[in-house]
Amino acid sequence: METTTTRQALINLIQKHLNITSESTLEKVLELLEDEEDIRDARVEIADARIHGTISWDEYKKEIA
């Protein structure tokens, strides 16, 4: 229950700031969020490569040709 209350409080705070923040600031926040998502995706790909291995550059070029 505490998690739900904390989450709702954060959502309310974000909503309040969204209404008073400039568009350029919102764009910067969006860029940061996208960067974070890219970082998470890269970590997943690295973990997958460690488990399943990778292919050589020559093999990759053959596959996309």
CHARMM-style PDB file with segment names, atoms N, HN, CA, C and O in Angstrom:
ATOM      1  N   MET     1       0.835  -1.196   0.000  1.00  0.00      PROA
ATOM      2  CA  MET     1       0.000   0.000   0.000  1.00  0.00      PROA
ATOM      3  C   MET     1       0.868   1.243   0.000  1.00  0.00      PROA
ATOM      4  O   MET     1       0.552   2.226  -0.671  1.00  0.00      PROA
ATOM      5  N   GLU     2       1.965   1.205   0.753  1.00  0.00      PROA
ATOM      6  HN  GLU     2       2.222   0.407   1.298  1.00  0.00      PROA
ATOM      7  CA  GLU     2       2.845   2.373   0.820  1.00  0.00      PROA
ATOM      8  C   GLU     2       3.420   2.696  -0.557  1.00  0.00      PROA
ATOM      9  O   GLU     2       3.557   3.866  -0.915  1.00  0.00      PROA
ATOM     10  N   THR     3       3.756   1.665  -1.327  1.00  0.00      PROA
ATOM     11  HN  THR     3       3.645   0.714  -1.036  1.00  0.00      PROA
ATOM     12  CA  THR     3       4.296   1.867  -2.668  1.00  0.00      PROA
ATOM     13  C   THR     3       3.287   2.590  -3.551  1.00  0.00      PROA
ATOM     14  O   THR     3       3.649   3.500  -4.297  1.00  0.00      PROA
ATOM     15  N   THR     4       2.022   2.185  -3.468  1.00  0.00      PROA
ATOM     16  HN  THR     4       1.729   1.445  -2.862  1.00  0.00      PROA
ATOM     17  CA  THR     4       0.969   2.826  -4.257  1.00  0.00      PROA
ATOM     18  C   THR     4       0.812   4.280  -3.856  1.00  0.00      PROA
ATOM     19  O   THR     4       0.661   5.147  -4.718  1.00  0.00      PROA
ATOM     20  N   THR     5       0.845   4.557  -2.577  1.00  0.00      PROA
ATOM     21  HN  THR     5       0.968   3.854  -1.878  1.00  0.00      PROA
ATOM     22  CA  THR     5       0.718   5.933  -2.085  1.00  0.00      PROA
ATOM     23  C   THR     5       1.904   6.768  -2.541  1.00  0.00      PROA
ATOM     24  O   THR     5       1.727   7.899  -2.995  1.00  0.00      PROA
ATOM     25  N   THR     6       3.096   6.230  -2.426  1.00  0.00      PROA
ATOM     26  HN  THR     6       3.240   5.311  -2.057  1.00  0.00      PROA
ATOM     27  CA  THR     6       4.293   6.945  -2.857  1.00  0.00      PROA
ATOM     28  C   THR     6       4.243   7.192  -4.358  1.00  0.00      PROA
ATOM     29  O   THR     6       4.562   8.288  -4.820  1.00  0.00      PROA
ATOM     30  N   ARG     7       3.849   6.192  -5.112  1.00  0.00      PROA
ATOM     31  HN  ARG     7       3.590   5.301  -4.737  1.00  0.00      PROA
ATOM     32  CA  ARG     7       3.746   6.326  -6.570  1.00  0.00      PROA
ATOM     33  C   ARG     7       2.748   7.416  -6.933  1.00  0.00      PROA
ATOM     34  O   ARG     7       3.028   8.246  -7.798  1.00  0.00      PROA
ATOM     35  N   GLN     8       1.610   7.424  -6.295  1.00  0.00      PROA
ATOM     36  HN  GLN     8       1.383   6.750  -5.592  1.00  0.00      PROA
ATOM     37  CA  GLN     8       0.592   8.431  -6.592  1.00  0.00      PROA
ATOM     38  C   GLN     8       1.096   9.824  -6.234  1.00  0.00      PROA
ATOM     39  O   GLN     8       0.836  10.780  -6.965  1.00  0.00      PROA
ATOM     40  N   ALA     9       1.805   9.950  -5.132  1.00  0.00      PROA
ATOM     41  HN  ALA     9       2.016   9.174  -4.538  1.00  0.00      PROA
ATOM     42  CA  ALA     9       2.362  11.241  -4.742  1.00  0.00      PROA
ATOM     43  C   ALA     9       3.365  11.736  -5.789  1.00  0.00      PROA
ATOM     44  O   ALA     9       3.385  12.918  -6.133  1.00  0.00      PROA
ATOM     45  N   LEU    10       4.187  10.825  -6.284  1.00  0.00      PROA
ATOM     46  HN  LEU    10       4.170   9.865  -6.004  1.00  0.00      PROA
ATOM     47  CA  LEU    10       5.145  11.191  -7.332  1.00  0.00      PROA
ATOM     48  C   LEU    10       4.439  11.604  -8.617  1.00  0.00      PROA
ATOM     49  O   LEU    10       4.824  12.581  -9.259  1.00  0.00      PROA
ATOM     50  N   ILE    11       3.412  10.863  -8.984  1.00  0.00      PROA
ATOM     51  HN  ILE    11       3.099  10.070  -8.462  1.00  0.00      PROA
ATOM     52  CA  ILE    11       2.644  11.212 -10.180  1.00  0.00      PROA
ATOM     53  C   ILE    11       2.019  12.594 -10.031  1.00  0.00      PROA
ATOM     54  O   ILE    11       2.047  13.393 -10.967  1.00  0.00      PROA
ATOM     55  N   ASN    12       1.463  12.872  -8.878  1.00  0.00      PROA
ATOM     56  HN  ASN    12       1.441  12.222  -8.118  1.00  0.00      PROA
ATOM     57  CA  ASN    12       0.864  14.194  -8.637  1.00  0.00      PROA
ATOM     58  C   ASN    12       1.905  15.303  -8.727  1.00  0.00      PROA
ATOM     59  O   ASN    12       1.641  16.360  -9.301  1.00  0.00      PROA
ATOM     60  N   LEU    13       3.082  15.067  -8.164  1.00  0.00      PROA
ATOM     61  HN  LEU    13       3.296  14.208  -7.698  1.00  0.00      PROA
ATOM     62  CA  LEU    13       4.154  16.054  -8.204  1.00  0.00      PROA
ATOM     63  C   LEU    13       4.628  16.291  -9.640  1.00  0.00      PROA
ATOM     64  O   LEU    13       4.852  17.429 -10.051  1.00  0.00      PROA
ATOM     65  N   ILE    14       4.773  15.210 -10.386  1.00  0.00      PROA
ATOM     66  HN  ILE    14       4.591  14.285 -10.053  1.00  0.00      PROA
ATOM     67  CA  ILE    14       5.175  15.342 -11.792  1.00  0.00      PROA
ATOM     68  C   ILE    14       4.131  16.122 -12.573  1.00  0.00      PROA
ATOM     69  O   ILE    14       4.471  17.007 -13.358  1.00  0.00      PROA
ATOM     70  N   GLN    15       2.878  15.801 -12.364  1.00  0.00      PROA
ATOM     71  HN  GLN    15       2.601  15.082 -11.726  1.00  0.00      PROA
ATOM     72  CA  GLN    15       1.795  16.504 -13.065  1.00  0.00      PROA
ATOM     73  C   GLN    15       1.828  17.999 -12.762  1.00  0.00      PROA
ATOM     74  O   GLN    15       1.655  18.824 -13.660  1.00  0.00      PROA
ATOM     75  N   LYS    16       2.048  18.344 -11.504  1.00  0.00      PROA
ATOM     76  HN  LYS    16       2.189  17.675 -10.775  1.00  0.00      PROA
ATOM     77  CA  LYS    16       2.122  19.750 -11.106  1.00  0.00      PROA
ATOM     78  C   LYS    16       3.249  20.458 -11.861  1.00  0.00      PROA
ATOM     79  O   LYS    16       3.071  21.572 -12.356  1.00  0.00      PROA
ATOM     80  N   HSD    17       4.415  19.797 -11.945  1.00  0.00      PROA
ATOM     81  HN  HSD    17       4.559  18.893 -11.543  1.00  0.00      PROA
ATOM     82  CA  HSD    17       5.555  20.409 -12.619  1.00  0.00      PROA
ATOM     83  C   HSD    17       5.380  20.446 -14.135  1.00  0.00      PROA
ATOM     84  O   HSD    17       5.876  21.363 -14.789  1.00  0.00      PROA
ATOM     85  N   LEU    18       4.688  19.471 -14.696  1.00  0.00      PROA
ATOM     86  HN  LEU    18       4.286  18.726 -14.165  1.00  0.00      PROA
ATOM     87  CA  LEU    18       4.438  19.477 -16.134  1.00  0.00      PROA
ATOM     88  C   LEU    18       3.647  20.714 -16.553  1.00  0.00      PROA
ATOM     89  O   LEU    18       3.851  21.260 -17.637  1.00  0.00      PROA
ATOM     90  N   ASN    19       2.759  21.137 -15.689  1.00  0.00      PROA
ATOM     91  HN  ASN    19       2.594  20.693 -14.808  1.00  0.00      PROA
ATOM     92  CA  ASN    19       1.918  22.282 -16.010  1.00  0.00      PROA
ATOM     93  C   ASN    19       2.660  23.612 -15.950  1.00  0.00      PROA
ATOM     94  O   ASN    19       2.190  24.598 -16.519  1.00  0.00      PROA
ATOM     95  N   ILE    20       3.801  23.664 -15.279  1.00  0.00      PROA
ATOM     96  HN  ILE    20       4.183  22.863 -14.817  1.00  0.00      PROA
ATOM     97  CA  ILE    20       4.509  24.939 -15.132  1.00  0.00      PROA
ATOM     98  C   ILE    20       5.887  24.952 -15.794  1.00  0.00      PROA
ATOM     99  O   ILE    20       6.578  25.971 -15.764  1.00  0.00      PROA
ATOM    100  N   THR    21       6.289  23.825 -16.394  1.00  0.00      PROA
ATOM    101  HN  THR    21       5.728  22.998 -16.418  1.00  0.00      PROA
ATOM    102  CA  THR    21       7.622  23.707 -16.976  1.00  0.00      PROA
ATOM    103  C   THR    21       7.605  24.121 -18.434  1.00  0.00      PROA
ATOM    104  O   THR    21       6.639  23.875 -19.157  1.00  0.00      PROA
ATOM    105  N   SER    22       8.695  24.757 -18.853  1.00  0.00      PROA
ATOM    106  HN  SER    22       9.479  24.956 -18.266  1.00  0.00      PROA
ATOM    107  CA  SER    22       8.792  25.189 -20.251  1.00  0.00      PROA
ATOM    108  C   SER    22       8.926  23.990 -21.176  1.00  0.00      PROA
ATOM    109  O   SER    22       9.328  22.903 -20.761  1.00  0.00      PROA
ATOM    110  N   GLU    23       8.582  24.209 -22.431  1.00  0.00      PROA
ATOM    111  HN  GLU    23       8.255  25.092 -22.769  1.00  0.00      PROA
ATOM    112  CA  GLU    23       8.656  23.132 -23.418  1.00  0.00      PROA
ATOM    113  C   GLU    23      10.092  22.639 -23.607  1.00  0.00      PROA
ATOM    114  O   GLU    23      10.323  21.442 -23.778  1.00  0.00      PROA
ATOM    115  N   SER    24      11.051  23.558 -23.575  1.00  0.00      PROA
ATOM    116  HN  SER    24      10.863  24.531 -23.435  1.00  0.00      PROA
ATOM    117  CA  SER    24      12.449  23.151 -23.767  1.00  0.00      PROA
ATOM    118  C   SER    24      12.919  22.243 -22.632  1.00  0.00      PROA
ATOM    119  O   SER    24      13.683  21.306 -22.864  1.00  0.00      PROA
ATOM    120  N   THR    25      12.474  22.512 -21.425  1.00  0.00      PROA
ATOM    121  HN  THR    25      11.853  23.273 -21.237  1.00  0.00      PROA
ATOM    122  CA  THR    25      12.834  21.660 -20.293  1.00  0.00      PROA
ATOM    123  C   THR    25      12.203  20.283 -20.438  1.00  0.00      PROA
ATOM    124  O   THR    25      12.841  19.268 -20.159  1.00  0.00      PROA
ATOM    125  N   LEU    26      10.954  20.251 -20.875  1.00  0.00      PROA
ATOM    126  HN  LEU    26      10.435  21.075 -21.102  1.00  0.00      PROA
ATOM    127  CA  LEU    26      10.287  18.968 -21.084  1.00  0.00      PROA
ATOM    128  C   LEU    26      10.998  18.157 -22.162  1.00  0.00      PROA
ATOM    129  O   LEU    26      11.102  16.935 -22.048  1.00  0.00      PROA
ATOM    130  N   GLU    27      11.487  18.820 -23.205  1.00  0.00      PROA
ATOM    131  HN  GLU    27      11.403  19.813 -23.297  1.00  0.00      PROA
ATOM    132  CA  GLU    27      12.223  18.128 -24.255  1.00  0.00      PROA
ATOM    133  C   GLU    27      13.521  17.541 -23.716  1.00  0.00      PROA
ATOM    134  O   GLU    27      13.909  16.434 -24.090  1.00  0.00      PROA
ATOM    135  N   LYS    28      14.196  18.284 -22.834  1.00  0.00      PROA
ATOM    136  HN  LYS    28      13.881  19.183 -22.530  1.00  0.00      PROA
ATOM    137  CA  LYS    28      15.430  17.780 -22.227  1.00  0.00      PROA
ATOM    138  C   LYS    28      15.144  16.562 -21.351  1.00  0.00      PROA
ATOM    139  O   LYS    28      15.909  15.597 -21.361  1.00  0.00      PROA
ATOM    140  N   VAL    29      14.058  16.600 -20.601  1.00  0.00      PROA
ATOM    141  HN  VAL    29      13.436  17.384 -20.593  1.00  0.00      PROA
ATOM    142  CA  VAL    29      13.677  15.472 -19.753  1.00  0.00      PROA
ATOM    143  C   VAL    29      13.383  14.252 -20.625  1.00  0.00      PROA
ATOM    144  O   VAL    29      13.792  13.138 -20.297  1.00  0.00      PROA
ATOM    145  N   LEU    30      12.687  14.459 -21.716  1.00  0.00      PROA
ATOM    146  HN  LEU    30      12.355  15.364 -21.983  1.00  0.00      PROA
ATOM    147  CA  LEU    30      12.385  13.359 -22.626  1.00  0.00      PROA
ATOM    148  C   LEU    30      13.665  12.753 -23.191  1.00  0.00      PROA
ATOM    149  O   LEU    30      13.772  11.531 -23.290  1.00  0.00      PROA
ATOM    150  N   GLU    31      14.626  13.575 -23.558  1.00  0.00      PROA
ATOM    151  HN  GLU    31      14.539  14.568 -23.477  1.00  0.00      PROA
ATOM    152  CA  GLU    31      15.910  13.082 -24.058  1.00  0.00      PROA
ATOM    153  C   GLU    31      16.611  12.221 -23.003  1.00  0.00      PROA
ATOM    154  O   GLU    31      17.165  11.169 -23.321  1.00  0.00      PROA
ATOM    155  N   LEU    32      16.582  12.673 -21.753  1.00  0.00      PROA
ATOM    156  HN  LEU    32      16.132  13.527 -21.494  1.00  0.00      PROA
ATOM    157  CA  LEU    32      17.206  11.899 -20.675  1.00  0.00      PROA
ATOM    158  C   LEU    32      16.522  10.556 -20.490  1.00  0.00      PROA
ATOM    159  O   LEU    32      17.182   9.536 -20.292  1.00  0.00      PROA
ATOM    160  N   LEU    33      15.202  10.559 -20.554  1.00  0.00      PROA
ATOM    161  HN  LEU    33      14.666  11.387 -20.714  1.00  0.00      PROA
ATOM    162  CA  LEU    33      14.459   9.308 -20.406  1.00  0.00      PROA
ATOM    163  C   LEU    33      14.775   8.352 -21.550  1.00  0.00      PROA
ATOM    164  O   LEU    33      14.931   7.150 -21.333  1.00  0.00      PROA
ATOM    165  N   GLU    34      14.869   8.881 -22.765  1.00  0.00      PROA
ATOM    166  HN  GLU    34      14.742   9.857 -22.942  1.00  0.00      PROA
ATOM    167  CA  GLU    34      15.202   8.041 -23.912  1.00  0.00      PROA
ATOM    168  C   GLU    34      16.616   7.502 -23.784  1.00  0.00      PROA
ATOM    169  O   GLU    34      16.863   6.341 -24.111  1.00  0.00      PROA
ATOM    170  N   ASP    35      17.555   8.326 -23.310  1.00  0.00      PROA
ATOM    171  HN  ASP    35      17.354   9.269 -23.044  1.00  0.00      PROA
ATOM    172  CA  ASP    35      18.924   7.862 -23.095  1.00  0.00      PROA
ATOM    173  C   ASP    35      18.941   6.719 -22.096  1.00  0.00      PROA
ATOM    174  O   ASP    35      19.646   5.729 -22.293  1.00  0.00      PROA
ATOM    175  N   GLU    36      18.178   6.849 -21.035  1.00  0.00      PROA
ATOM    176  HN  GLU    36      17.605   7.654 -20.875  1.00  0.00      PROA
ATOM    177  CA  GLU    36      18.118   5.802 -20.011  1.00  0.00      PROA
ATOM    178  C   GLU    36      17.563   4.509 -20.607  1.00  0.00      PROA
ATOM    179  O   GLU    36      18.049   3.421 -20.300  1.00  0.00      PROA
ATOM    180  N   GLU    37      16.553   4.633 -21.454  1.00  0.00      PROA
ATOM    181  HN  GLU    37      16.159   5.517 -21.704  1.00  0.00      PROA
ATOM    182  CA  GLU    37      15.974   3.459 -22.107  1.00  0.00      PROA
ATOM    183  C   GLU    37      17.007   2.807 -23.030  1.00  0.00      PROA
ATOM    184  O   GLU    37      17.118   1.581 -23.070  1.00  0.00      PROA
ATOM    185  N   ASP    38      17.756   3.617 -23.765  1.00  0.00      PROA
ATOM    186  HN  ASP    38      17.666   4.612 -23.732  1.00  0.00      PROA
ATOM    187  CA  ASP    38      18.807   3.091 -24.636  1.00  0.00      PROA
ATOM    188  C   ASP    38      19.868   2.353 -23.827  1.00  0.00      PROA
ATOM    189  O   ASP    38      20.360   1.307 -24.253  1.00  0.00      PROA
ATOM    190  N   ILE    39      20.217   2.885 -22.678  1.00  0.00      PROA
ATOM    191  HN  ILE    39      19.818   3.734 -22.332  1.00  0.00      PROA
ATOM    192  CA  ILE    39      21.215   2.248 -21.815  1.00  0.00      PROA
ATOM    193  C   ILE    39      20.707   0.896 -21.329  1.00  0.00      PROA
ATOM    194  O   ILE    39      21.443  -0.091 -21.336  1.00  0.00      PROA
ATOM    195  N   ARG    40      19.437   0.856 -20.905  1.00  0.00      PROA
ATOM    196  HN  ARG    40      18.839   1.658 -20.900  1.00  0.00      PROA
ATOM    197  CA  ARG    40      18.854  -0.420 -20.461  1.00  0.00      PROA
ATOM    198  C   ARG    40      18.852  -1.438 -21.602  1.00  0.00      PROA
ATOM    199  O   ARG    40      19.193  -2.603 -21.398  1.00  0.00      PROA
ATOM    200  N   ASP    41      18.464  -0.995 -22.807  1.00  0.00      PROA
ATOM    201  HN  ASP    41      18.187  -0.048 -22.973  1.00  0.00      PROA
ATOM    202  CA  ASP    41      18.449  -1.894 -23.960  1.00  0.00      PROA
ATOM    203  C   ASP    41      19.843  -2.422 -24.263  1.00  0.00      PROA
ATOM    204  O   ASP    41      20.009  -3.606 -24.559  1.00  0.00      PROA
ATOM    205  N   ALA    42      20.844  -1.556 -24.191  1.00  0.00      PROA
ATOM    206  HN  ALA    42      20.710  -0.595 -23.950  1.00  0.00      PROA
ATOM    207  CA  ALA    42      22.220  -1.971 -24.458  1.00  0.00      PROA
ATOM    208  C   ALA    42      22.686  -3.002 -23.438  1.00  0.00      PROA
ATOM    209  O   ALA    42      23.362  -3.966 -23.796  1.00  0.00      PROA
ATOM    210  N   ARG    43      22.333  -2.809 -22.184  1.00  0.00      PROA
ATOM    211  HN  ARG    43      21.783  -2.026 -21.893  1.00  0.00      PROA
ATOM    212  CA  ARG    43      22.719  -3.773 -21.143  1.00  0.00      PROA
ATOM    213  C   ARG    43      22.094  -5.136 -21.396  1.00  0.00      PROA
ATOM    214  O   ARG    43      22.731  -6.166 -21.177  1.00  0.00      PROA
ATOM    215  N   VAL    44      20.850  -5.145 -21.857  1.00  0.00      PROA
ATOM    216  HN  VAL    44      20.332  -4.308 -22.036  1.00  0.00      PROA
ATOM    217  CA  VAL    44      20.178  -6.399 -22.183  1.00  0.00      PROA
ATOM    218  C   VAL    44      20.900  -7.085 -23.340  1.00  0.00      PROA
ATOM    219  O   VAL    44      21.123  -8.295 -23.308  1.00  0.00      PROA
ATOM    220  N   GLU    45      21.259  -6.315 -24.351  1.00  0.00      PROA
ATOM    221  HN  GLU    45      21.077  -5.332 -24.377  1.00  0.00      PROA
ATOM    222  CA  GLU    45      21.962  -6.882 -25.507  1.00  0.00      PROA
ATOM    223  C   GLU    45      23.333  -7.436 -25.117  1.00  0.00      PROA
ATOM    224  O   GLU    45      23.739  -8.489 -25.608  1.00  0.00      PROA
ATOM    225  N   ILE    46      24.037  -6.740 -24.248  1.00  0.00      PROA
ATOM    226  HN  ILE    46      23.708  -5.884 -23.849  1.00  0.00      PROA
ATOM    227  CA  ILE    46      25.349  -7.210 -23.788  1.00  0.00      PROA
ATOM    228  C   ILE    46      25.197  -8.516 -23.007  1.00  0.00      PROA
ATOM    229  O   ILE    46      25.974  -9.452 -23.200  1.00  0.00      PROA
ATOM    230  N   ALA    47      24.210  -8.577 -22.138  1.00  0.00      PROA
ATOM    231  HN  ALA    47      23.580  -7.817 -21.981  1.00  0.00      PROA
ATOM    232  CA  ALA    47      23.969  -9.797 -21.369  1.00  0.00      PROA
ATOM    233  C   ALA    47      23.632 -10.953 -22.307  1.00  0.00      PROA
ATOM    234  O   ALA    47      24.110 -12.070 -22.111  1.00  0.00      PROA
ATOM    235  N   ASP    48      22.819 -10.693 -23.315  1.00  0.00      PROA
ATOM    236  HN  ASP    48      22.430  -9.785 -23.475  1.00  0.00      PROA
ATOM    237  CA  ASP    48      22.462 -11.723 -24.283  1.00  0.00      PROA
ATOM    238  C   ASP    48      23.698 -12.208 -25.043  1.00  0.00      PROA
ATOM    239  O   ASP    48      23.860 -13.406 -25.277  1.00  0.00      PROA
ATOM    240  N   ALA    49      24.560 -11.277 -25.424  1.00  0.00      PROA
ATOM    241  HN  ALA    49      24.428 -10.304 -25.234  1.00  0.00      PROA
ATOM    242  CA  ALA    49      25.789 -11.649 -26.136  1.00  0.00      PROA
ATOM    243  C   ALA    49      26.695 -12.504 -25.256  1.00  0.00      PROA
ATOM    244  O   ALA    49      27.347 -13.423 -25.749  1.00  0.00      PROA
ATOM    245  N   ARG    50      26.739 -12.214 -23.982  1.00  0.00      PROA
ATOM    246  HN  ARG    50      26.208 -11.467 -23.582  1.00  0.00      PROA
ATOM    247  CA  ARG    50      27.555 -13.014 -23.065  1.00  0.00      PROA
ATOM    248  C   ARG    50      27.018 -14.434 -22.952  1.00  0.00      PROA
ATOM    249  O   ARG    50      27.789 -15.388 -22.846  1.00  0.00      PROA
ATOM    250  N   ILE    51      25.714 -14.570 -22.973  1.00  0.00      PROA
ATOM    251  HN  ILE    51      25.088 -13.795 -23.059  1.00  0.00      PROA
ATOM    252  CA  ILE    51      25.088 -15.888 -22.836  1.00  0.00      PROA
ATOM    253  C   ILE    51      25.145 -16.664 -24.150  1.00  0.00      PROA
ATOM    254  O   ILE    51      25.535 -17.831 -24.175  1.00  0.00      PROA
ATOM    255  N   HSD    52      24.755 -16.010 -25.232  1.00  0.00      PROA
ATOM    256  HN  HSD    52      24.438 -15.062 -25.212  1.00  0.00      PROA
ATOM    257  CA  HSD    52      24.609 -16.701 -26.512  1.00  0.00      PROA
ATOM    258  C   HSD    52      25.769 -16.474 -27.472  1.00  0.00      PROA
ATOM    259  O   HSD    52      25.814 -17.089 -28.538  1.00  0.00      PROA
ATOM    260  N   GLY    53      26.694 -15.614 -27.118  1.00  0.00      PROA
ATOM    261  HN  GLY    53      26.658 -15.114 -26.253  1.00  0.00      PROA
ATOM    262  CA  GLY    53      27.820 -15.325 -28.003  1.00  0.00      PROA
ATOM    263  C   GLY    53      27.447 -14.345 -29.106  1.00  0.00      PROA
ATOM    264  O   GLY    53      26.308 -13.887 -29.201  1.00  0.00      PROA
ATOM    265  N   THR    54      28.424 -14.040 -29.923  1.00  0.00      PROA
ATOM    266  HN  THR    54      29.349 -14.412 -29.845  1.00  0.00      PROA
ATOM    267  CA  THR    54      28.220 -13.105 -31.029  1.00  0.00      PROA
ATOM    268  C   THR    54      28.747 -13.745 -32.310  1.00  0.00      PROA
ATOM    269  O   THR    54      29.302 -14.844 -32.284  1.00  0.00      PROA
ATOM    270  N   ILE    55      28.570 -13.052 -33.420  1.00  0.00      PROA
ATOM    271  HN  ILE    55      28.120 -12.159 -33.441  1.00  0.00      PROA
ATOM    272  CA  ILE    55      29.107 -13.528 -34.688  1.00  0.00      PROA
ATOM    273  C   ILE    55      30.187 -12.558 -35.150  1.00  0.00      PROA
ATOM    274  O   ILE    55      30.237 -11.410 -34.707  1.00  0.00      PROA
ATOM    275  N   SER    56      31.038 -13.026 -36.032  1.00  0.00      PROA
ATOM    276  HN  SER    56      30.997 -13.958 -36.392  1.00  0.00      PROA
ATOM    277  CA  SER    56      32.110 -12.171 -36.536  1.00  0.00      PROA
ATOM    278  C   SER    56      31.540 -11.125 -37.496  1.00  0.00      PROA
ATOM    279  O   SER    56      30.416 -11.257 -37.981  1.00  0.00      PROA
ATOM    280  N   TRP    57      32.321 -10.103 -37.757  1.00  0.00      PROA
ATOM    281  HN  TRP    57      33.234  -9.997 -37.364  1.00  0.00      PROA
ATOM    282  CA  TRP    57      31.912  -9.040 -38.674  1.00  0.00      PROA
ATOM    283  C   TRP    57      31.695  -9.622 -40.065  1.00  0.00      PROA
ATOM    284  O   TRP    57      30.751  -9.232 -40.752  1.00  0.00      PROA
ATOM    285  N   ASP    58      32.554 -10.550 -40.493  1.00  0.00      PROA
ATOM    286  HN  ASP    58      33.320 -10.867 -39.935  1.00  0.00      PROA
ATOM    287  CA  ASP    58      32.408 -11.168 -41.808  1.00  0.00      PROA
ATOM    288  C   ASP    58      31.109 -11.957 -41.911  1.00  0.00      PROA
ATOM    289  O   ASP    58      30.426 -11.901 -42.933  1.00  0.00      PROA
ATOM    290  N   GLU    59      30.764 -12.697 -40.849  1.00  0.00      PROA
ATOM    291  HN  GLU    59      31.319 -12.742 -40.018  1.00  0.00      PROA
ATOM    292  CA  GLU    59      29.505 -13.439 -40.846  1.00  0.00      PROA
ATOM    293  C   GLU    59      28.312 -12.488 -40.928  1.00  0.00      PROA
ATOM    294  O   GLU    59      27.339 -12.756 -41.632  1.00  0.00      PROA
ATOM    295  N   TYR    60      28.400 -11.391 -40.211  1.00  0.00      PROA
ATOM    296  HN  TYR    60      29.191 -11.173 -39.639  1.00  0.00      PROA
ATOM    297  CA  TYR    60      27.308 -10.398 -40.223  1.00  0.00      PROA
ATOM    298  C   TYR    60      27.135  -9.817 -41.622  1.00  0.00      PROA
ATOM    299  O   TYR    60      26.010  -9.692 -42.107  1.00  0.00      PROA
ATOM    300  N   LYS    61      28.241  -9.462 -42.270  1.00  0.00      PROA
ATOM    301  HN  LYS    61      29.154  -9.564 -41.876  1.00  0.00      PROA
ATOM    302  CA  LYS    61      28.161  -8.893 -43.611  1.00  0.00      PROA
ATOM    303  C   LYS    61      27.542  -9.886 -44.584  1.00  0.00      PROA
ATOM    304  O   LYS    61      26.782  -9.489 -45.467  1.00  0.00      PROA
ATOM    305  N   LYS    62      27.856 -11.181 -44.436  1.00  0.00      PROA
ATOM    306  HN  LYS    62      28.473 -11.504 -43.719  1.00  0.00      PROA
ATOM    307  CA  LYS    62      27.273 -12.206 -45.297  1.00  0.00      PROA
ATOM    308  C   LYS    62      25.764 -12.297 -45.074  1.00  0.00      PROA
ATOM    309  O   LYS    62      24.998 -12.454 -46.025  1.00  0.00      PROA
ATOM    310  N   GLU    63      25.341 -12.196 -43.808  1.00  0.00      PROA
ATOM    311  HN  GLU    63      25.963 -12.069 -43.036  1.00  0.00      PROA
ATOM    312  CA  GLU    63      23.914 -12.305 -43.488  1.00  0.00      PROA
ATOM    313  C   GLU    63      23.101 -11.162 -44.059  1.00  0.00      PROA
ATOM    314  O   GLU    63      21.965 -11.365 -44.489  1.00  0.00      PROA
ATOM    315  N   ILE    64      23.664  -9.960 -44.071  1.00  0.00      PROA
ATOM    316  HN  ILE    64      24.587  -9.795 -43.722  1.00  0.00      PROA
ATOM    317  CA  ILE    64      22.875  -8.818 -44.540  1.00  0.00      PROA
ATOM    318  C   ILE    64      23.006  -8.594 -46.038  1.00  0.00      PROA
ATOM    319  O   ILE    64      22.308  -7.750 -46.600  1.00  0.00      PROA
ATOM    320  N   ALA    65      23.889  -9.339 -46.690  1.00  0.00      PROA
ATOM    321  HN  ALA    65      24.456 -10.025 -46.233  1.00  0.00      PROA
ATOM    322  CA  ALA    65      24.077  -9.178 -48.149  1.00  0.00      PROA
ATOM    323  C   ALA    65      22.947  -9.810 -48.924  1.00  0.00      PROA
ATOM    324  OT1 ALA    65      22.944  -9.769 -50.155  1.00  0.00      PROA
TER     325      ALA     65
END
